[in-house]
Amino acid sequence: MRRIPIGVKLTAMILPLVVFLVFIALRTVPQFKITTIKVVAESGKERIPASLKEHLATYMGLSLFELNFSRLERELGSYPTIKSLELKRVLPSSLEATISLVESPVLVQTTDGLETYLVEGNALVGLPAEDVDAWKQEMVTILIPPSYAQMLRAYGLDRSFHQVMELANSLGEKTTLITSIKYDNNSSNSFGKMVLGISSLNAQIWVREPVGTAQIQAAVALAQQDQKDTLSFLSSEDKRYDLYREGLVRR
């Protein structure tokens, strides 16, 4: 068996100590104290979690070489709206965090306003209250009863809710009169009840079956015409329309 030279053994023993001492020395260099923290998000700075920014701000004044990046990336990456996070030293005194956020098709909120969620795959992801407004400005919001939210958390999103999300997103700006979208489903064997609120027309469209965007646009147009014909805006009660694949029924 070939013997390892003593010089190699000493180098292997001393090198980790040298690296450790260098890091200790770098911590004491004033030029490496953090003066700037930058957070970059793929989907825009508006959605960067407020709690993450507050947490990173606590590192101001510390040395760039005082932070354990591996541990911090694991901790900060556990924020509910963050899919991945990477930290980087930008010498001499900047800390940069690059984050990838959860890509959610809609924002889901309980009708009592107490809980808000993003959708990741087939699951609901809780959204901290301080971050709700930033996401709400850019996304379609679907209101659901707390009991239904509890069921979705426990068992995952059902097929009907996926259809509702797809329909809600397809509306986009094509039907700008719609001011609220509510959904409830007490039976897993049916589509449930999707209620589109149109406050300017004092009207509600109850979508009873999966339909297309064109059918909803036609229903909104009919509600507009009804308002002109009957002066429904003078009434304090919402006029209701039930929308099915085969047509629209006034209630």
Residue pairs with C-beta under 8 A, 6 or more apart in sequence:
23 65
26 32
26 63
26 65
27 63
27 65
27 66
28 63
29 63
31 92
31 93
32 63
32 64
32 65
32 91
32 92
32 93
33 61
33 62
33 63
33 64
33 93
34 59
34 60
34 61
34 62
34 63
34 64
34 93
34 94
34 95
35 60
35 93
35 94
36 93
36 94
36 95
37 56
37 57
37 59
37 60
37 94
37 95
37 96
37 97
38 90
38 94
38 95
38 96
38 97
39 45
39 48
39 52
39 53
39 56
39 96
39 97
39 99
40 96
40 97
40 98
40 99
41 47
41 48
41 98
41 99
41 100
41 101
42 99
42 100
42 101
43 101
43 103
44 138
46 134
46 137
46 138
47 81
47 101
47 131
47 134
47 135
47 138
48 99
48 134
49 79
49 81
49 82
49 128
49 131
50 128
50 130
50 131
51 79
51 128
51 130
51 131
52 76
52 79
52 82
52 97
52 99
55 76
56 76
56 95
56 97
59 67
59 95
64 89
64 91
64 93
64 95
65 89
67 87
67 95
69 87
72 87
73 85
73 86
73 87
76 82
76 85
76 87
76 97
77 84
77 85
79 85
80 102
80 118
80 125
80 126
80 127
80 128
81 101
81 102
81 118
81 125
81 127
81 128
81 131
81 135
82 99
82 100
82 101
82 102
83 99
83 100
83 101
83 102
83 103
84 99
84 100
85 97
85 98
85 99
85 100
86 97
86 98
86 99
87 95
87 96
87 97
88 95
88 96
88 97
88 98
89 95
89 96
90 96
102 118
102 120
102 125
103 120
104 118
104 119
104 120
104 125
104 135
104 139
105 119
105 165
105 166
105 169
106 119
106 139
106 140
106 141
106 142
106 165
106 168
106 169
107 116
107 117
107 118
107 127
107 132
107 135
107 136
107 139
107 140
107 141
107 142
108 116
108 117
108 118
108 119
108 124
108 141
108 142
108 144
108 149
108 152
109 115
109 116
109 117
109 132
109 141
109 142
109 143
109 144
110 116
110 143
110 144
110 145
110 146
110 149
111 143
111 144
111 145
111 146
111 182
112 146
114 146
115 126
115 146
115 149
116 126
116 127
116 129
116 132
116 135
117 124
117 125
117 126
117 127
117 149
118 124
118 125
118 127
118 135
119 125
119 157
119 165
122 156
122 157
123 153
123 156
123 157
124 149
124 152
124 153
124 157
127 135
140 168
140 169
140 171
140 181
141 180
141 181
142 164
142 165
142 168
142 181
142 182
142 183
143 180
143 181
143 182
143 183
144 152
144 182
144 183
144 184
145 184
148 183
148 184
148 185
152 158
152 161
158 185
158 188
160 185
160 188
160 190
160 191
160 192
161 183
161 185
163 191
163 210
164 183
164 192
164 194
167 194
167 207
167 210
167 211
167 213
167 216
168 181
170 212
170 213
171 178
171 213
171 216
174 213
174 217
175 213
175 216
175 217
175 220
177 198
177 200
177 201
177 220
177 224
178 196
178 197
178 198
178 220
179 197
179 198
179 199
179 200
180 195
180 196
180 197
180 199
181 194
181 195
181 196
181 197
182 194
182 195
182 197
183 192
183 193
183 194
183 195
184 192
184 193
185 191
185 192
185 193
186 192
191 207
191 208
191 209
191 210
193 206
193 207
193 208
194 206
194 207
195 204
195 205
195 206
195 207
196 204
196 205
196 206
196 207
196 216
197 203
197 204
197 238
198 204
198 205
198 220
198 223
201 223
201 224
201 226
201 227
201 232
201 233
201 239
202 227
202 232
202 233
202 235
202 236
202 237
202 238
202 239
203 223
203 226
203 227
203 232
203 238
203 239
203 240
203 241
204 238
204 239
204 240
204 241
205 216
205 219
205 220
205 223
205 241
205 243
206 240
206 241
206 242
206 243
207 216
207 243
208 242
208 243
208 244
209 243
209 244
209 245
210 245
211 243
211 244
211 245
215 243
215 245
215 248
216 243
218 248
219 241
219 243
219 248
222 241
222 248
223 239
223 241
226 232
226 239
226 250
227 233
232 239
239 250
239 251
240 250
240 251
241 248
241 249
241 250
241 251
242 248
242 249
242 251
243 249
